[in-house]
């Protein structure tokens, strides 16, 4: 894995982890909100149930105390009574009971609930701005109003539902009909009550995502360096393999590579019955060249010859190798005429390079002798015999004056085949 891809995947992983973290944080906060509003609904329903109980019994008489004086807003006969033993009792209606329960709950938990309406008799029951919006929404048909809002400069989860007139309510609210909206009760839960739950959830979420992100990055690092180590080992193995099959001087395939290649190519030509040619060539009087110019110059001469062979062997079916010393071999899927032409082009191209050869009896420049042999493979021949034919043609080129191409002719091949059959 290249470094830029490694960085990309690390950033991608961290980005995905970050998105997941944001979603988890949002879900935790949304869950806290749902829990708070669910609690608000439960409080509201509990209050309404107690109000119904109170209204069903026509109110409840309790002892008059400093904290529970008679309700000045309850103007009905029999509001206050005295027991036979002299105790003063006052009637607690649903509204008065709701106010007292609200005070107790606020002192105990900080949760506030408030009975209110758009036209309250008691000034303390006047709706604040948020409650007013809720009451107006109830007039439009909404059944629930909830949101996070500020109350006394602190954030609260606020929940509100309307109070509807029931038959039991008509005793005190004679100007209403059953089902009319009298007002509503708001339940306000301090956000600080929910924050510990949210913070606990968020701490787990942060820890989990930190661990997951760290593990992911560490795995990517391990994978990256393991992959790089594997690539280095593979490169070294390829390098060793390259050295085993490539001639270090000319960078051409060597004799070992030739042996493997020619066997495969021979089988392919045998299967499809197309001609296969081998051109054997070497530098004329190369020993004299080394003696005169030195071995470093001789090595450079071999490199130049390899460049020429590469230039004229660009087809996928052409194979060029350094067979050994100053001998080179070309394997090509050509017929006799085409291989003869290719050999002539090679000879001519090397001579035109004008590489100085002061000790050559045939030219002032480096020249080649080439032997060509072409056959259509059959079961009586082999790749080794074809190479032998090319080698014989090369020997003939040297005998006939060098700097020339000789071809092992068909009659010689036929005679060689007959000799092979006779031996069998």
Secondary structure, DSSP 8 states (H G I E B T S, - for coil): --HHHHHHHHHHHHHHHHHHHHHHHHHHHHHHHHHHHHHHHHHHHHHHHHHHHHHHTT-EEEE--SSS---TT---TTSEEE-TTS-EEEEE-HHHHHHHHHHHHHHHHS-EEEEEBTT-SSGGGB--HHHHHHHHHHHTT---EEEEEEETTEEEEEEEEEEE--GGGGGT-TTS-TT-EEEEEEEEEEHHHHHHHHHHHHHHHHHHHHHHHHHHHHHHHHHHHHHHHHHHHHHHHHHHHHHHHB-TTT-SB-HHHHHHHHHHHHHHHHHHT-EEEEEEEEETTHHHHHHHH-HHHHHHHHHHHHHHHHHT--STT-EEEEEETTEEEEEES--HHHHHHHHHHHHHHHHHT--B-TT-SS-SB--EEEEEEEEE--TT--HHHHHHHHHHHHHHHHHTTSSSEEE--HHHHHHHHHHHHHH-
